[in-house]
Amino acid sequence: MPRPLSPADGAPARPAPLGYAPAPESRASVRLRPAYGLFVDGSFTEPGDATFTSVNPADEQPLAEVTTATEADLDRAVAAARRAFDGVWSRTSPAERGKYLYRISRIIQDRARELAVLESLDNGKPIRESRDVDIPLAAAHFFYYAGWADKLPFAVPGVPAPRPVGVAAQVIPWNFPLLMLAWKIAPALAAGNTVVLKPAETTPLTALAFAEICQEAQLPPGVVNIVTGAGGTGRALVSHPGVDKVAFTGSTDVGREIARAVAGTGTRLTLELGGKGANIVYADAALDQAVEGIVTGIFFNQGHVCCAGSRLLVQESVAEEVVGRLKERVTRLRLGDPLDKNTDIGAINSAAQLARIQDLARAGREEGGEQWSPDCPLPGSGYWFAPTVFTGVTQAHRVAREEIFGPVLSVLTFRTPEEAVAKANNTPYGLSAGIWTQKGSRSLWTARRLRAGVIWSNTFNTFDPASPFGGYRESGYGREGGRHGLEAYLDV
Amino acid sequence: MPDTVATWTAPGNAVLRASLDALPGVDEAGVHARVAALATRSVKTSAKARAIDLAVRMVDLTTLEGADTPGKVRALAAKALRPDASAPDVPPVAAVCVYPDLVPVAVRALRGSTVGVASVATSFPAGRAPLEARLADTRAAVASGATEIDMVIDRGAFLTGDYRKVYDEIVAVREVCARSDGEPAHLKVILETGELAGHDDVRRASWLAMHAGADFIKTSTGKVSPAATPDVTLVMLQAVRDFRAATGRQVGVKPAGGIRTTKDALRNLVLVEETVGADWLDPRFFRLGASSLLNDLLMQRAKLTTGTYSGPDHYSAD
């Protein structure tokens, strides 16, 4: 009679992990120039006298030299946008504008692999995310707003013939470079505006690749202008007298500064700023999926997400179980080479951001929080921070109040739904929140009381071009995405 | 988590039902999202070679047809012992899986080897026979030398909420798996998840079967569609993980039905790796119920070794 299998049967005595061999995505699809000028009036200028270096945050190696735009450069870019608005784009039929946007979406899809690799090189995010989230969503935004271009009479209730605003100055952050560009440019162009966009100084490369895409799509010169530089360039752009509309995504401090600069000028303004999102887990949640949602909420894109679920609020009766499961799950996250297809956690975008995360983590320890990370070796070069969970956190701790913008989760507990809502709302921000419960009535009860622009139920960090996104209070104002996202670019 | 013996042996259905209904729910969209994310894992080169050999060792090579004959079973047994005639380093599979009346044939063909003989029993696949008949079916298979019994639960009883009946029948089958001359036959309990009402039911049925003494929980008979979806396998892996945490006993998982390609098998192994970890990456705790999968594993293995595909006719069709 055959015997049941036993360990002696030639199998390893102890089962071994499967392990994944290195699976790096090739860099061959990316053709970088050694130095980039600005993209103004449909063509690239020669690289300027003042340049800065964009580095790969995973190994600190330089990727390309990029020009710092001067005030004269900005004047030329704004003037090109004005000429294009007056002379071409505002006279282009809505259906034709839509065609250009469709063409751009398709080119993004055609060049998806190249753009994903480039985004991961410049930003440090895992290729799994740039390939499966950033680039497909960027294309989706252009597709979505392409469809709106000839349906603008239905965009704003009661406004049957809305007109474009004019020239938009747009300043975007480094966390989702191409996606944030798409959020800004797609609705602006669909509504008939022209734009001058400045990408973040640590991640300018996909915006410059997008400039090539505009050329490939034969977009009329001046409709899209890309200017590069650091904070000073951004400040000069948003306060330029030639712009009709300013759209900014970034930190709350800079947002305040822009609001002051723009106040009283008649320039329209939308701000999408920071957040300290609460992720509320009730005892009756589907716990395994809630744990996945907690992980997605804070470790997606290394936590460089304005709407991150950085405060976990878990009902006390399941707190121990949830934190236990969470730690087990976090132990399985794979940190390392952003271009490896199996990497879950990539590099921190810059040395400055890493220093800020380290500083806040230190404050968390000093204030009595208990810091935990899995046993997670960090690469020798580049900017890295292990996924981190703080327990024993109270509302008074800095790690529960300040936006860390890194892979650091603060765990707080609550006893009743009322207490969950009170704690969730006890923040100057109001961008995002998550609710985990299997009970629909509890989910609706909670959502009605939360002060947040985006509330997810039994999911987190889920995005769709048709869904408006934006914040309350210190998280900014205005909405991007969906029909609502058009209103900021229409004169209504 | 309900884990006291009293809960499970309390007379009547009410306590049992309350305990199972108290398990945390399963969010189907969340499960699907997790499975989709894990499907992007890239298992290549040396990792793929190791994974393919592990998958071969986990196969329960199966023939469950009305037309099965001793000749067919002997051919299957030969294939199980030596899957690839041209590559003697390919390990044997875990077991062959046959109907009860063909167990003696399989036992003779596999005598002295490490390959187990699994028999479906309890009036597979519907299970719609009187309990006595189902137990007799099982006794016959065990007496003929089956080392593993793949039983089906009474889905009708489960769907009417009579968890007590399902539990007691698993216990009864487990009792007749005992053998006077050696180890009891290992009991795999088939939940037939394609006939249950969603993932919450899969989790309840998993806990019920584990508490009743299952050595393995198995997704499907292979006769009902959908069979072993990755979503259901993930839910069952979470159940065995939580059951071990609660009771200390480690139960195996066997997805069966619809796993045809090496890619399917690797996705299953990735689910194991990232849900329950290495402790389950072993044929004693994870099996793949399949018939056509083995040849695809062999072809992919040869591709890794030689760099070329040799085509299906280079592998025996059994």
Interface residues (C-beta under 8 A of the other chain):
Chain A: M1 P2 R3 P4 L5 P7 D9 G10 A11 R14 P15 A16 P17 L18 G19 Y20 A21 A23 R128 D132 D284 A285 A286 L287 D288 Q289 E292 G293 R332 K341 N342 Q438 N458 T459
Chain B: P24 G25 V26 D27 A29 G30 V31 A33 R34 T40 R41 S42 V43 K44 T45 S46 A47 K48 R50 A51 L54 R57 P91 A94 V107 L110 R111 G112 S113 T114 V115 G116 V117 G145 T147 E148 G182 E183 H186 Q238 L269 V270 V272 E273 E274 G277 A278 D279 W280 L281 D282 P283 R284 F285
